[in-house]
């Protein structure tokens, strides 16, 4: 099967090259956001070429020479880029083996590859003392080879050839450590924030774009005009630019710009410059607000035998749980601020825009920048430079537009733009709020019979590069604005958006999933790590836990009983492994210890990400006192073939801890004047002192395809925390985050006291 990324970029030169020093260069359209994907891809190429990882250079992604692999998201980098690079490297290796066989006049099966050199296997005792001719990749690679299409069959042949090589005594060395970690730990790594443009005729200047705190607003004209005049007269200011809702400032130094930013942001907080008035949903009734909006309804799945018949009438003796869950708007809260550099230059073929960005999708960004500035796409180049990392659609693309817009005012001069903390938390897209209702029933035999999951929420995508107009904040706010892009969901074929993981992974005869996409967007929303999976898994696994307790069954045993057959075997394995790690002993009733300390609780949860990706189970141990305090997390995951175990474990840990922060702390605060949670006081995240002990187990899976690790632990962690809270205090908390205030509301709620009924 041809890897997805090879279909549009089938040539060997699009993936691999030999540098002038003879080192191998590998190209990928997937970018490194700090997750270490470059290292995983390096290991794949090194393995296939029989080289050490130190001999492979992963070239930072750029639209000038990298393959177009869209966006680095969805835990797909190893599956897409990794499989393409594996196939490309295997193709190159096998082509060189064939060239060596032709050169020596032997069959292909006689040629081995060891340490990047090709030679013929010894024929017998008489040849033992004769030197074997050897040749390198450089010596065997003809110019025509690079323009050959990659043969997909080499992907399947790769491991067989690897076995041949090892049989010849060429075992590979243990995986190398990531080469970037030491520099990052010791503060020596060059992030985009540190980049100074070399070799330019004019020095780099600094810029910032000031805008209202809401998508639309009314300019207080006399105030903004007076401000612009004062700024233009300020020492160190190069230019002040007005367009629509935007005020741009260019300065010689970052210090002057910082002083200006502080003054303007203080004025904004007092209602100066722009008059805002966005409609704000009630944070205590987000579900009610979502349901009142215009909706685009989609039936995701319906396996009910008689969908038009009332299920309560045809199955009157079931135990039933009807429950509704709520997730608030969540902010990216990246510790590192969004930053970009841009430069316009005159070229023989026309004006050229070059942008340096930590965007997750360099080609998507290039497309929308070309649309926004009305220039041909081939005259825009976007190069990726690492930022501090993000998971989802943050402000990286928007700050790139800011830099390009300002740089157009000073042709030939590079411009650096870095958002302030207030801008970072005020202008980056939010993760959408969600409401999820589940109606589930079991029969007399304790088996699930019916499951209906209904989801309300906005779409999870307003990324650039996917529409007819630019999806960039600045392009929506100029004097000639592009229309605001309404959030949409990805197709279910790639995992969906708000409906992601809404289909339960268990054996249930009658399943119905309905998604209501909200068609109103007073605040911009877009992709956050795992999209709708955390909300859907929280709801589903909370209900599974509640059903188990209602039937006096152990939560682990109840799940295992609904994962029967050959297909769910990997699911059962991760659940059992996580339980064994935590010392979870199945009991006849529940897993609550009779002599447990006050406020102590344990919970578990399981999901297969997107219902097609990695399998993950999480067990949480916590204590509920004045707040919820996590003690331990046990994570078991089946990622198929693991390329870089250390990197995979890092991703699983990071996904779980970020989800724990969502579950316990995070909720955006909104007002008609915009997002008010624009500093760490008003938007708290988990601190180092809140971190639990985390233990991760990776299931053996060398014979299975690789699956992504970055997002699969998010949903199970949120749900396991909710279930552990119930185990601790006997209350179902259905609204994230599980703060002391929300816990008290749940305790006071009659629904939380007796949520289950028998029909």
C-alpha positions in Angstrom: 0.0 0.0 0.0 1.4 3.4 -1.0 2.0 5.7 2.0 -0.4 8.7 1.9 2.4 11.3 1.6 4.0 9.5 -1.4 0.9 9.8 -3.6 1.4 13.5 -4.3 5.3 13.5 -3.9 6.5 10.2 -5.3 10.1 11.1 -6.3 13.1 10.1 -4.3 14.7 13.6 -4.4 11.6 14.9 -2.6 12.5 12.9 0.5 16.2 12.2 0.5 19.5 13.7 -0.8 23.2 13.5 -0.3 24.8 16.7 1.1 28.1 18.1 -0.2 29.9 16.4 2.8 28.4 13.0 1.9 25.9 13.1 4.8 22.3 12.0 4.2 19.7 14.7 4.1 16.1 13.8 4.9 13.1 16.0 4.2 9.7 16.0 5.8 6.7 18.2 5.7 5.9 17.4 9.3 7.5 20.0 11.6 9.1 19.6 15.0 7.0 21.4 17.7 9.2 20.1 20.5 7.6 16.6 20.4 10.8 15.2 18.9 9.3 14.0 15.6 12.5 14.9 13.8 14.4 12.4 15.9 11.9 9.7 15.3 12.1 10.3 11.5 15.9 10.3 11.7 15.8 6.9 13.4 13.5 5.5 10.6 15.8 6.7 7.9 19.0 5.5 9.7 17.5 2.0 10.2 16.5 1.6 6.6 19.9 2.9 5.2 21.9 0.9 7.8 23.5 4.1 9.0 23.9 5.5 12.5 21.4 8.3 13.4 24.3 10.7 13.6 24.8 10.3 9.9 21.3 11.6 9.1 20.5 15.3 8.9 16.8 16.1 9.2 16.4 19.4 7.2 14.1 21.9 8.8 10.9 22.1 6.8 10.5 24.8 4.2 8.1 25.3 1.3 11.2 25.8 -0.9 12.2 22.1 -0.8 10.1 20.0 1.7 7.3 17.8 0.7 3.8 19.2 1.3 2.4 17.1 4.1 -0.3 19.7 5.2 -0.5 20.1 9.0 1.5 18.5 11.7 -1.5 17.3 13.7 -3.7 14.4 14.6 -0.8 12.1 15.9 -0.1 11.3 12.2 3.5 12.2 11.7 5.0 8.7 12.1 2.2 7.1 10.1 2.4 9.6 7.2 5.8 11.0 7.1 7.5 8.1 8.8 6.0 5.6 6.4 7.0 7.7 3.4 10.5 8.2 4.6 10.8 4.5 5.4 9.7 3.6 1.9 12.0 6.2 0.3 15.0 5.0 2.3 14.2 1.4 1.5 13.9 2.2 -2.2 17.2 4.0 -2.2 18.9 1.2 -0.4 17.5 -1.5 -2.7 18.4 0.5 -5.8 22.0 0.7 -4.6 22.0 -3.0 -3.8 20.8 -3.7 -7.3 23.5 -1.3 -8.7 26.1 -3.1 -6.7 24.9 -6.5 -7.9 25.1 -5.3 -11.5 28.6 -4.0 -10.9 29.8 -7.2 -9.4 27.9 -9.5 -11.7 26.1 -11.3 -8.9 22.5 -11.8 -7.9 20.8 -9.3 -5.7 20.5 -11.8 -2.9 24.3 -11.9 -2.6 24.6 -8.2 -1.8 24.5 -7.0 1.8 24.5 -3.5 3.3 26.4 -2.7 6.4 27.3 0.7 7.9 26.1 2.4 4.7 28.4 0.3 2.4 27.4 -2.4 0.0 29.4 -5.6 -0.7 28.9 -9.2 -1.9 28.6 -11.9 0.7 31.6 -14.3 0.8 31.1 -17.4 -1.3 33.3 -19.9 0.5 36.5 -20.7 2.3 38.7 -19.9 -0.7 37.5 -16.3 -0.7 38.1 -15.7 3.0 41.4 -13.8 2.6 40.4 -11.8 -0.5 39.2 -8.2 0.2 35.6 -7.7 -0.7 34.8 -4.7 -3.0 32.7 -2.2 -1.2 30.8 0.9 -2.4 28.9 3.7 -0.7 25.6 5.3 -1.4 27.3 8.2 -3.1 29.2 5.8 -5.4 26.1 3.8 -6.4 23.6 6.7 -6.8 23.3 7.9 -10.4 21.8 11.3 -11.1 18.8 9.7 -12.8 18.0 7.7 -9.6 16.8 10.9 -7.8 14.1 11.5 -10.3 12.7 8.0 -10.1 9.3 7.3 -8.5 9.6 5.5 -5.2 8.4 1.9 -5.5 5.8 1.3 -2.8 6.7 -2.4 -2.5 9.9 -1.4 -0.8 8.0 -0.4 2.3 6.9 -4.1 2.7 10.4 -5.3 1.8 12.1 -3.1 4.3 11.9 -5.3 7.3 12.7 -8.5 5.4 15.9 -6.8 4.1 16.6 -5.7 7.7 16.4 -9.3 8.8 18.9 -10.2 6.0 21.3 -7.6 7.2 21.1 -8.7 10.8 21.6 -12.3 9.8 24.8 -11.2 8.2 26.0 -9.8 11.6 25.1 -6.2 11.2 22.8 -5.6 14.2 21.9 -1.9 14.6 23.1 0.1 17.6 20.6 1.1 20.3 18.6 4.2 19.4 20.6 7.4 19.8 19.5 10.2 22.1 17.8 13.3 20.7 20.5 15.7 19.6 18.5 18.8 20.6 17.7 18.1 24.2 21.0 19.2 25.8 21.0 22.5 24.0 17.5 23.2 25.1 18.2 22.2 28.7 21.2 24.5 28.9 19.5 27.4 27.1 21.7 27.1 24.0 19.1 26.1 21.4 18.1 28.8 18.9 14.4 29.2 18.9 12.6 31.5 16.5 12.5 34.1 19.3 16.3 34.2 19.2 16.6 34.4 15.4 18.5 37.4 14.1 18.5 37.8 10.3 22.0 37.4 8.9 23.5 38.9 5.8 20.9 41.5 5.0 21.6 45.0 3.8 19.2 46.6 6.4 19.0 45.8 10.1 16.0 43.9 11.5 13.3 46.0 13.1 10.6 45.1 15.5 6.8 45.4 15.1 3.5 44.7 16.7 -0.1 44.8 15.6 -2.7 46.1 18.0 -6.3 45.0 17.6 -9.6 44.8 19.5 -10.1 41.9 21.9 -13.1 40.6 19.9 -13.4 39.5 16.3 -15.5 42.5 15.4 -15.5 45.9 17.1 -16.1 49.6 16.5 -13.1 51.9 16.4 -13.2 54.9 18.7 -11.8 57.0 15.9 -10.6 60.2 17.8 -8.8 58.1 20.4 -7.0 55.9 17.9 -6.0 58.9 15.7 -4.6 60.7 18.7 -2.7 57.6 19.8 -1.3 57.1 16.3 0.0 60.7 16.2 1.6 60.4 19.6 3.3 57.1 18.6 4.6 58.6 15.4 6.3 61.3 17.3 7.9 58.8 19.8 11.7 58.4 19.6 12.7 55.0 18.0 9.4 54.6 16.1 9.8 54.0 12.4 6.2 53.9 11.2 2.7 53.8 12.5 0.1 52.1 10.2 -3.7 52.2 10.3 -6.0 49.9 8.5 -9.5 49.0 9.5 -9.5 47.8 13.1 -5.7 47.5 13.1 -2.9 49.7 14.4 0.6 48.6 13.4 3.8 50.0 14.9 7.4 49.5 13.7 10.4 50.4 15.9 14.1 50.2 15.9 14.4 48.3 19.2 12.3 45.8 21.1 12.6 48.0 24.3 10.7 50.9 22.7 8.0 48.5 21.3 7.6 46.9 24.8 6.9 50.3 26.4 4.3 51.1 23.7 2.6 47.7 24.1 2.2 48.2 27.8 0.6 51.6 27.3 -1.8 50.4 24.7 -2.8 47.3 26.6 -3.5 49.3 29.7 -5.7 51.6 27.7 -7.6 48.7 26.2 -8.3 47.3 29.6 -10.0 50.7 30.4 -12.1 50.5 27.2 -10.1 52.9 25.1 -9.5 52.7 21.3 -12.1 50.1 20.4 -15.7 49.5 21.4 -16.4 45.8 21.8 -19.6 43.9 22.5 -19.5 40.2 21.8 -22.4 38.0 23.0 -21.2 35.9 25.9 -22.6 32.5 27.0 -23.3 31.8 30.6 -20.3 29.8 31.9 -22.6 27.8 34.2 -25.0 26.9 31.3 -22.8 26.5 28.3 -24.9 23.5 27.2 -28.0 25.7 27.2 -26.3 28.3 25.1 -24.9 25.8 22.6 -28.4 24.1 22.1 -30.1 27.5 21.5 -27.9 28.3 18.5 -28.4 27.5 14.8 -27.2 23.9 14.3 -25.9 21.7 11.5 -26.9 18.2 12.6 -25.2 15.1 11.4 -26.0 11.4 12.2 -22.6 9.9 12.7 -23.7 6.3 13.2 -27.0 4.5 13.8 -27.0 0.8 14.3 -30.3 0.7 16.2 -32.6 -2.0 14.7 -35.7 0.2 15.0 -34.4 3.7 15.2 -38.0 5.2 15.1 -39.3 3.2 18.0 -39.0 4.4 21.5 -36.2 2.3 23.1 -37.7 2.6 26.5 -40.9 0.8 25.3 -39.1 -2.1 23.5 -36.6 -2.7 26.4 -38.6 -1.9 29.5 -36.5 -3.8 32.0 -33.1 -2.2 31.4 -31.0 -0.4 33.9 -30.4 3.0 32.3 -28.1 6.0 32.8 -29.0 9.4 31.3 -26.3 12.0 31.9 -25.0 15.2 30.4 -21.4 16.6 30.5 -19.9 20.0 29.8 -16.5 21.2 28.7 -15.7 24.9 28.8 -13.8 27.0 26.3 -10.1 26.3 26.8 -7.0 28.4 25.9 -3.7 27.2 24.5 -1.8 28.9 27.3 1.6 28.3 25.6 4.4 29.3 27.9 6.4 30.4 24.9 4.9 33.4 23.0 4.0 33.3 19.3 6.7 34.9 17.1 7.5 35.3 13.4 9.9 37.1 11.1 9.1 38.3 7.6 10.8 40.1 4.7 9.7 41.5 1.4 12.3 41.7 -1.4 12.3 42.6 -5.1 13.3 39.8 -7.3 13.6 39.6 -11.1 10.4 37.6 -11.3 8.5 39.9 -8.9 8.1 40.8 -5.3 8.9 37.9 -2.9 7.7 37.4 0.7 9.8 35.2 3.0 8.4 34.2 6.4 10.0 32.3 9.3 7.4 30.7 11.5 6.7 28.0 14.0 3.4 27.2 12.2 2.1 23.6 12.2 1.3 23.9 8.5 3.9 25.8 6.4 2.2 25.1 3.1 -1.3 26.0 4.4 0.2 29.2 5.8 1.9 30.0 2.5 -1.4 29.6 0.6 -3.3 31.9 2.9 -0.5 34.5 3.0 -0.6 34.5 -0.8 -4.4 35.0 -0.7 -4.2 37.7 1.9 -1.5 39.8 0.1 -2.6 39.0 -3.4 0.6 37.5 -4.6 1.3 34.2 -6.4 1.9 31.3 -4.1 5.3 30.5 -5.6 6.5 34.0 -4.6 5.8 33.2 -0.9 8.3 31.1 1.0 7.6 29.8 4.6 10.4 28.2 6.6 9.8 26.5 9.9 11.8 27.5 12.9 11.1 25.9 16.2 9.1 27.8 18.8 8.4 26.7 22.4 5.9 24.2 21.2 2.1 24.0 20.9 -0.6 21.4 20.4 -3.3 22.8 18.2 -4.1 25.9 16.2 -2.6 28.7 18.3 -1.5 32.2 17.1 1.6 31.1 15.1 -0.1 31.7 11.8 -1.7 35.0 12.9 1.6 36.4 14.1 3.1 35.4 10.7 0.5 37.5 9.0 1.3 40.4 11.4 5.0 40.2 10.5 4.3 40.1 6.8 1.8 43.0 6.9 4.3 45.2 8.8 7.3 44.1 6.6 5.4 45.3 3.5 5.7 48.8 4.9 9.6 48.6 4.9 10.6 46.6 1.8 13.9 44.8 2.0 14.0 45.1 5.8 13.3 42.0 8.0 10.6 42.5 10.7 10.3 40.5 13.9 6.9 40.3 15.7 6.4 38.7 19.0 3.0 38.7 20.8 2.8 39.8 24.4 1.3 37.5 27.0 -1.9 39.5 26.9 -2.1 39.2 23.2 -1.2 35.5 23.4 -4.1 34.7 25.7 -6.6 37.2 24.1 -6.2 36.6 20.4 -5.3 32.9 19.9 -8.2 30.6 19.0 -10.0 28.9 21.8 -10.8 25.2 22.0 -14.6 25.0 21.6 -17.0 24.4 24.5 -18.9 21.1 24.3 -21.9 19.5 25.7 -22.3 15.7 25.5 -25.4 13.8 26.5 -25.4 10.0 26.8 -28.4 7.7 27.2 -27.2 4.1 27.8 -29.0 1.0 28.9 -28.1 -2.6 29.9 -30.2 -5.7 30.0 -30.8 -8.3 32.8 -27.6 -10.1 31.8 -25.5 -7.0 32.6 -24.7 -6.5 28.9 -25.0 -3.1 27.3 -27.9 -3.0 24.8 -28.3 0.6 23.7 -26.1 3.7 23.6 -27.0 7.1 22.3 -24.4 9.9 22.4 -25.4 13.4 21.4 -22.8 16.2 21.0 -23.3 20.0 20.8 -20.3 22.2 20.0 -18.7 24.5 17.4 -16.4 23.1 14.8 -12.9 22.4 15.8 -11.1 23.9 12.8 -10.4 27.4 11.4 -6.9 26.6 10.3 -5.4 28.4 7.3 -5.1 26.8 3.9 -8.5 25.1 3.7 -10.9 27.7 2.3 -11.4 30.1 -0.5 -10.4 33.1 1.7 -7.6 33.5 4.2 -8.2 32.1 7.7 -5.9 34.6 9.3 -7.0 37.0 12.1 -5.3 40.1 10.6 -6.9 39.5 7.2 -10.3 39.7 8.9 -9.7 43.0 10.4 -8.1 45.3 7.8 -9.9 48.1 6.0 -10.7 45.5 3.2 -11.4 42.5 5.4 -11.8 38.9 4.3 -14.8 37.1 5.7 -14.4 35.5 9.1 -14.0 31.7 8.6 -16.6 29.7 10.5 -15.2 26.7 12.4 -15.9 23.3 10.7 -15.1 19.7 11.7 -12.7 17.4 9.9 -14.2 14.5 8.0 -14.9 11.3 10.0 -12.5 9.5 7.7 -9.7 11.4 9.4 -11.2 11.3 12.9 -13.8 14.0 12.9 -13.8 17.1 15.1 -16.4 17.6 17.9 -17.6 14.0 17.1 -14.2 12.5 17.6 -14.4 9.4 19.8 -18.2 9.9 20.2 -18.7 6.3 19.1 -18.1 4.0 22.1 -15.4 1.3 21.5 -17.4 -1.4 23.2 -19.6 -4.3 22.0 -23.1 -2.7 21.9 -25.8 -3.9 19.5 -27.6 -0.6 19.2 -25.5 2.6 18.9 -26.5 6.0 17.8 -24.3 9.1 17.6 -25.6 12.5 16.6 -23.5 15.6 16.2 -24.9 19.2 16.4 -22.4 21.7 15.0 -23.1 25.1 16.4 -23.1 27.8 13.6 -22.4 30.8 15.8 -18.8 31.9 16.7 -18.7 35.1 18.8 -15.2 34.0 19.8 -12.8 32.3 17.4 -12.4 28.6 18.0 -10.2 26.0 16.4 -8.2 22.9 17.0 -6.8 22.0 20.4 -4.9 18.7 21.1 -7.2 15.7 20.5 -10.1 18.0 19.4 -13.4 16.6 20.7 -12.0 13.4 22.1 -11.4 14.6 25.7 -15.0 15.7 26.0 -16.5 12.6 24.4 -14.3 10.1 26.3 -14.9 11.9 29.6 -18.7 11.4 29.0 -18.5 7.9 27.7 -16.1 6.5 30.3 -17.9 8.3 33.1 -21.1 6.6 32.0 -19.3 3.2 31.7 -18.1 3.7 35.3 -21.6 4.7 36.5 -23.2 1.7 34.8 -20.7 -0.6 36.4 -21.3 0.8 39.9 -25.1 0.7 39.3 -24.9 -3.0 38.5 -22.5 -3.6 41.5 -19.8 -4.7 39.0 -16.1 -3.8 39.0 -15.4 -1.0 36.5 -12.5 -3.0 35.0 -14.5 -6.2 34.7 -17.4 -4.4 33.2 -15.2 -2.9 30.5 -13.5 -6.2 29.7 -16.8 -7.9 29.4 -17.7 -5.5 26.6 -14.5 -6.0 24.7 -15.0 -9.5 23.5 -13.7 -11.0 20.3 -10.4 -10.9 18.3 -10.7 -7.3 17.3 -10.8 -5.8 20.8 -7.9 -8.0 22.1 -5.5 -5.1 22.0 -7.9 -3.0 24.0 -8.3 -5.6 26.6 -4.5 -5.9 26.9 -4.0 -2.2 27.5 -6.8 -2.1 30.1 -5.4 -5.1 31.9 -1.8 -3.8 31.8 -2.8 -0.4 33.2 -4.8 -2.2 36.0 -1.9 -4.5 36.8 0.5 -1.6 37.0 -1.8 0.1 39.5 -2.5 -3.0 41.5 -6.2 -2.9 40.6 -7.8 -6.1 41.9 -11.2 -7.0 40.4 -13.8 -7.5 43.0 -17.4 -8.7 42.8 -18.8 -5.3 43.5 -16.6 -2.3 43.0 -12.9 -1.4 43.4 -13.5 0.8 46.4 -11.4 -0.2 49.4 -13.3 -0.3 52.7 -10.4 1.0 54.7 -9.2 3.7 52.3 -8.2 7.1 53.6 -10.8 9.9 53.6 -10.9 11.6 50.2 -8.7 8.9 48.5 -9.9 7.5 45.2 -9.0 5.6 42.1 -10.5 5.6 38.6 -9.7 4.1 35.3 -10.7 4.9 31.7 -10.0 3.6 28.2 -10.3 4.8 24.6 -8.9 4.0 21.2 -8.0 7.4 19.8 -10.3 8.3 16.8 -11.5 4.7 17.1 -8.7 3.8 14.6 -5.5 5.0 16.3 -3.6 4.2 19.4 -5.1 2.2 22.3 -4.7 3.8 25.7 -5.9 3.1 29.3 -5.2 5.3 32.3 -5.6 4.7 36.0 -5.5 7.7 38.3 -5.0 7.9 42.1 -5.9 11.1 43.8 -7.1 12.7 47.0 -10.0 15.2 47.3 -9.5 17.7 50.1 -9.7 21.5 49.6 -9.0 20.7 46.0 -8.2 17.6 43.9 -4.6 16.5 44.2 -3.3 14.0 41.8 -0.9 11.4 43.3 -0.2 8.8 40.5 -1.0 8.1 36.9 -0.5 4.7 35.3 -0.7 4.7 31.5 -0.6 1.7 29.2 -0.6 2.3 25.4 -0.5 0.2 22.3 1.2 2.3 19.6 2.0 -0.5 17.3 5.6 -0.4 16.1 7.4 2.1 18.3 10.2 3.9 16.6 11.5 6.0 19.5 10.3 4.6 22.9 11.6 7.5 24.9 9.9 10.0 22.6 6.6 8.0 22.7 6.7 7.9 26.5 7.3 11.7 26.6 4.3 12.2 24.4 2.0 10.0 26.5 3.1 11.7 29.7 2.8 15.2 28.2 -0.7 14.4 26.8 -1.9 13.1 30.1 -0.5 16.0 32.2 -2.0 18.6 29.8 -5.3 16.8 30.0 -5.0 16.8 33.8 -4.6 20.6 33.7 -7.7 20.9 31.5 -9.6 18.6 33.9 -8.6 20.3 37.1 -7.8 24.0 36.3 -8.5 25.4 32.9 -11.5 27.4 31.7 -11.5 30.6 29.6 -13.2 33.6 31.1 -15.2 35.6 28.6 -16.8 39.0 28.6 -18.5 41.2 26.0 -15.1 43.0 25.8 -13.2 39.9 25.0 -11.3 37.1 26.8 -10.5 38.4 30.3 -8.4 35.4 31.3 -5.3 37.0 29.7 -2.7 36.4 32.4 -1.6 33.5 34.6 -3.6 34.7 37.6 -6.9 34.5 35.7 -5.9 31.4 33.6 -4.2 29.0 36.0 -2.6 25.9 34.7 -1.1 23.0 36.7 2.2 23.9 38.4 5.2 21.7 38.9 4.1 21.2 42.5 0.8 19.7 41.2 2.5 17.0 39.1 1.8 13.4 40.0 4.1 10.5 39.6 3.6 9.0 36.1 4.3 5.5 35.0 4.0 4.4 31.3 4.0 1.0 29.7 4.3 0.5 26.0 2.7 -2.7 24.6 4.8 -4.9 22.3 3.8 -4.2 18.7 6.7 -4.6 16.4 4.5 -6.5 13.9 1.8 -3.8 13.8 1.7 -0.5 12.0 2.9 2.6 14.0 0.2 4.7 15.7 0.6 8.2 17.1 1.3 8.8 20.7 0.7 12.5 21.1 -3.1 12.7 21.7 -4.3 9.2 22.7 -3.8 9.7 26.5 -5.8 13.0 26.7 -9.4 11.6 26.8 -8.7 8.6 29.2 -6.9 10.9 31.6 -9.8 13.4 31.9 -12.3 10.5 32.4 -10.1 8.6 34.9 -9.8 11.7 37.0 -13.6 12.1 37.0 -14.1 8.4 38.0 -11.5 8.7 40.7 -13.3 11.7 42.2 -16.5 9.6 42.4 -14.5 6.9 44.1 -13.2 9.4 46.6 -16.3 11.3 47.5 -19.3 9.5 45.9 -20.2 12.4 43.6 -20.3 12.4 39.8 -18.8 15.7 38.5 -20.0 16.3 35.0 -18.6 19.8 34.3 -14.9 20.4 33.6 -12.8 21.7 35.1 -13.2 19.9 38.4 -12.4 22.9 40.6 -13.6 23.2 44.2 -16.5 25.4 43.0 -17.6 22.9 40.4 -17.3 20.1 43.0 -19.5 22.0 45.4 -22.1 22.5 42.6 -22.0 18.8 41.8 -22.5 18.0 45.5 -25.5 20.4 45.7 -27.0 19.0 42.5 -29.8 16.5 42.9 -28.8 15.0 39.6 -25.3 14.3 40.9 -26.7 12.7 44.1 -29.0 10.2 42.2 -28.3 10.3 38.5 -29.4 6.8 37.7 -32.9 5.4 37.4 -34.4 2.1 36.6 -37.0 2.0 33.9 
